[in-house]
Amino acid sequence: MADFAEKTALLDTATKDIFDWSNDATPLRDAMWDKVMESNSHNTDATSEQAAKWEDMNDSDLKAAAEKLLK
C-alpha cells in the first residue's frame, strides 16, 4: 500500500505543473479548497468534507475532478 505522501503527491503539486492551461503555482489541494470555499459561502465543514474525498481518489479521477472544478 502506498504511503500517505505518495497517495497525496498530486494534491501537493503546483497546479501549473499538472495542467497546461494553468499558470498558478498554488498546490492543487489549495486551489481546489479555495474554489470550493468560494462556491459554498466559506463553509469550512462542507469544504473539509469535500476535500477528504480528494485524498481517496486515484490520480486520474482527481485530475478530472480538479479540471472540472478549476477550469
SULWOPE-V53233 format. One record per backbone hydrogen bond with DSSP energy under -0.5 kcal/mol. NH is the residue of the N-H (numbers start at 1). CO is the residue of the C=O. Records with the same first field share a line. If there is no record, write none. Layout:
NH = CO, CO
This chain:
7 = 3
8 = 4
9 = 6
12 = 8, 9
13 = 10
15 = 26
16 = 24
17 = 14
18 = 14, 15
19 = 15
22 = 19
28 = 13
29 = 11
31 = 27
32 = 28
33 = 29
34 = 30
35 = 31
36 = 32
37 = 33
38 = 34
39 = 35
40 = 36
41 = 38
42 = 37
43 = 40
44 = 42
47 = 43
48 = 44
49 = 45
50 = 46
51 = 47
52 = 48
53 = 49, 50
54 = 50, 51
55 = 51
56 = 53
57 = 53, 54
62 = 58
63 = 59
64 = 60
65 = 61
66 = 62
67 = 63
68 = 64
69 = 65
70 = 66
71 = 67
